[in-house]
Amino acid sequence: MVYADLRQESRSFPGVPAILFAVSKKTVPSAVRRNRIKRMMREAYRIERSSVIRSSSDEQDGAEAKRLCIVFLFTGRKKTLPELQEFREEIRRLMQGMRLS
């Protein structure tokens, strides 16, 4: 996961993070499998996102408007696809470890 807290140019969606899910063609050659992994990552984030949105909005009280930008990169090398629960646990762990200044 890569993330940054950026100055928000547009105030159209304050507090809503910009999210990107990426799976390399080199890591997962099959387009069907890449799309499946991205769908599972999006679903896991959707379930776990309340903590990110809440924490980023809490930190913005009294400060200039900023926007959280997050990139989730899949780097798995196994032949089998991870289950949704594994994605949820990993995304929860990554988001709890985020430090915004």
C-alpha positions as CSV (number, residue, x, y, z in Angstrom):
1,M,0.0,0.0,0.0
2,V,1.2,3.5,-0.9
3,Y,-0.6,6.6,0.5
4,A,-0.3,10.3,0.6
5,D,-2.2,13.2,2.2
6,L,-2.4,15.8,-0.4
7,R,-3.8,19.4,-0.5
8,Q,-7.3,19.1,-2.0
9,E,-7.7,21.2,-5.1
10,S,-11.4,20.6,-5.4
11,R,-13.7,20.6,-2.4
12,S,-16.4,18.6,-4.2
13,F,-15.9,15.5,-2.0
14,P,-14.1,16.5,1.2
15,G,-13.0,13.6,3.4
16,V,-13.5,10.9,0.7
17,P,-10.1,9.3,-0.2
18,A,-9.0,8.6,-3.8
19,I,-8.4,4.9,-4.1
20,L,-6.5,2.8,-6.8
21,F,-6.3,-1.0,-7.0
22,A,-3.5,-2.4,-9.1
23,V,-2.5,-5.9,-10.2
24,S,0.5,-6.3,-12.4
25,K,0.3,-8.3,-15.6
26,K,3.7,-9.6,-14.9
27,T,2.5,-10.9,-11.5
28,V,-0.8,-12.3,-12.7
29,P,-0.8,-13.0,-16.5
30,S,-4.5,-13.9,-16.8
31,A,-6.8,-10.9,-17.2
32,V,-9.6,-12.9,-15.7
33,R,-7.6,-13.6,-12.5
34,R,-6.4,-9.9,-12.4
35,N,-9.9,-8.6,-12.5
36,R,-11.1,-11.1,-9.9
37,I,-8.3,-10.0,-7.5
38,K,-9.2,-6.3,-8.1
39,R,-12.9,-7.1,-7.4
40,M,-12.0,-8.8,-4.1
41,M,-9.6,-6.0,-3.1
42,R,-12.4,-3.4,-3.8
43,E,-14.9,-5.4,-1.7
44,A,-12.4,-5.9,1.1
45,Y,-11.7,-2.1,1.1
46,R,-15.5,-1.3,1.0
47,I,-16.0,-3.4,4.1
48,E,-13.0,-2.0,6.0
49,R,-13.1,1.7,4.8
50,S,-15.1,3.2,7.6
51,S,-12.0,3.5,9.8
52,V,-10.0,5.3,7.1
53,I,-12.6,7.9,6.3
54,R,-13.3,8.5,10.0
55,S,-9.6,8.9,10.9
56,S,-8.9,11.2,7.9
57,S,-11.9,13.4,8.7
58,D,-10.9,13.6,12.4
59,E,-7.5,14.9,11.5
60,Q,-8.8,17.6,9.2
61,D,-10.7,19.5,12.0
62,G,-9.4,23.0,11.9
63,A,-6.8,22.3,9.3
64,E,-6.8,23.1,5.6
65,A,-8.7,20.6,3.5
66,K,-6.6,17.7,2.4
67,R,-7.4,14.5,0.4
68,L,-6.1,11.1,1.2
69,C,-4.9,9.1,-1.8
70,I,-4.3,5.4,-1.4
71,V,-2.9,2.8,-3.9
72,F,-3.2,-0.9,-3.1
73,L,-0.8,-3.0,-5.1
74,F,-1.2,-6.8,-5.3
75,T,2.2,-8.5,-5.1
76,G,1.1,-12.1,-4.4
77,R,3.1,-14.8,-6.0
78,K,1.0,-17.9,-5.2
79,K,-0.7,-19.9,-7.8
80,T,-4.0,-19.9,-5.9
81,L,-6.2,-16.8,-5.4
82,P,-6.5,-15.5,-1.9
83,E,-9.9,-15.6,-0.2
84,L,-11.9,-12.4,0.5
85,Q,-11.2,-12.9,4.3
86,E,-7.4,-12.8,3.6
87,F,-7.8,-9.5,1.7
88,R,-10.0,-8.0,4.5
89,E,-7.4,-8.9,7.1
90,E,-4.5,-7.5,5.1
91,I,-6.3,-4.2,4.2
92,R,-7.4,-3.8,7.9
93,R,-3.8,-4.3,9.0
94,L,-2.4,-1.9,6.4
95,M,-4.9,0.8,7.2
96,Q,-4.3,0.6,10.9
97,G,-0.6,1.1,10.2
98,M,-1.1,4.3,8.3
99,R,0.5,7.4,9.8
100,L,-0.6,10.8,8.4
101,S,1.2,13.9,9.5
